Amino acid sequence: MVETRLRLAAVELEEEKANLIQLLVMAGLTLLLTAFGLMSLLILIFWAIDPLYRPMALGLPLACCCSWLSLALSGRWSRFGALRYWETRVNNWPSTTPSWKGSHEPPPQPET
């Protein structure tokens, strides 16, 4: 009885592995074809623009891509960059909180 259940579990795991691989292949193909379609659309849009304005129209997406790439490479947009920011904030917490925060007294009022 245990042996047949183990065999069924092994067969089910193999089927799920095959389904997962098929799903990943389909997702990869979808991303590839979507990227190809977007690039084709971008080329058609640039082709429709007057040749006098093409360099200006090409400069905006190029500038956006360059800025996104520089942000990603500098670590300011990544999860690790955000974690470093919060880690330094938590480590410096006692020095950044006001001294009256821990007491039950109201905050000091400015002199007028």
C-alpha positions as a printed Julia matrix, in Angstrom:
112×3 Matrix{Float64}:
  0.0    0.0     0.0
  2.79   2.44    0.93
  4.76   1.43   -2.12
  1.92   2.25   -4.53
  1.37   5.62   -2.85
  5.07   6.4    -3.2
  4.96   5.45   -6.88
  1.88   7.65   -7.4
  3.61  10.54   -5.65
  6.7   10.08   -7.84
  4.59  10.03  -11.01
  2.71  13.15   -9.88
  5.97  14.96   -9.15
  7.28  14.1   -12.62
  4.07  15.38  -14.22
  4.23  18.62  -12.22
  7.87  19.06  -13.19
  6.94  18.67  -16.86
  4.05  21.12  -16.44
  6.31  23.66  -14.74
  8.95  23.38  -17.47
  6.26  23.82  -20.12
  4.9   26.86  -18.28
  8.35  28.44  -18.07
  9.01  27.82  -21.76
  5.67  29.37  -22.7
  6.32  32.4   -20.46
  9.75  32.86  -22.03
  8.34  32.66  -25.54
  5.6   35.11  -24.6
  8.15  37.6   -23.3
 10.32  37.16  -26.36
  7.46  37.69  -28.8
  6.14  40.64  -26.79
  9.55  42.31  -26.89
  9.74  41.68  -30.65
  6.27  43.17  -31.15
  7.06  46.25  -29.08
 10.3   46.83  -30.95
  8.47  46.48  -34.27
  5.85  48.96  -33.11
  8.55  51.39  -32.03
 10.25  51.1   -35.41
  6.95  51.74  -37.19
  6.3   54.8   -35.03
  9.76  56.19  -35.75
  9.29  55.44  -39.43
  6.03  57.43  -39.46
  7.68  60.52  -37.95
  9.01  63.18  -40.27
 12.77  62.65  -40.87
 13.47  66.13  -39.53
 12.09  65.2   -36.09
 13.37  61.61  -35.88
 16.52  62.4   -33.86
 14.43  64.23  -31.26
 11.88  61.4   -31.14
 14.66  58.86  -30.78
 16.4   60.84  -28.05
 13.57  60.64  -25.5
 13.35  56.82  -25.25
 17.13  56.63  -25.36
 17.44  59.1   -22.47
 14.82  57.2   -20.45
 16.61  53.89  -21.0
 19.96  55.37  -20.06
 18.59  56.93  -16.88
 16.83  53.69  -15.85
 20.0   51.74  -16.51
 22.14  54.14  -14.5
 19.66  54.03  -11.6
 19.6   50.23  -11.67
 23.39  49.96  -11.82
 23.91  52.49   -9.03
 21.72  50.45   -6.69
 19.3   53.25   -5.89
 16.39  51.49   -7.53
 17.14  47.97   -6.39
 15.8   46.22   -3.34
 19.28  46.1    -1.83
 19.69  49.85   -2.1
 16.41  50.35   -0.26
 17.47  47.86    2.4
 20.76  49.7     2.89
 18.86  52.96    3.3
 16.53  51.55    5.95
 19.36  49.72    7.67
 21.27  52.96    8.17
 18.09  54.68    9.35
 17.44  51.99   11.97
 21.06  51.96   13.12
 20.97  55.73   13.6
 17.52  55.73   15.16
 18.49  56.84   18.69
 20.42  59.79   17.31
 17.6   60.85   14.97
 14.68  60.67   17.4
 14.02  63.7    19.58
 14.86  63.41   23.25
 11.28  64.17   24.34
  9.86  61.26   22.29
 10.36  58.69   25.05
  8.81  60.77   27.83
  5.15  61.57   28.38
  5.75  65.28   28.47
  4.56  67.48   25.6
  7.18  68.72   23.16
  8.97  71.92   24.09
  7.33  75.06   22.75
  9.42  77.64   20.97
  9.92  80.91   22.82
  8.07  83.88   21.38
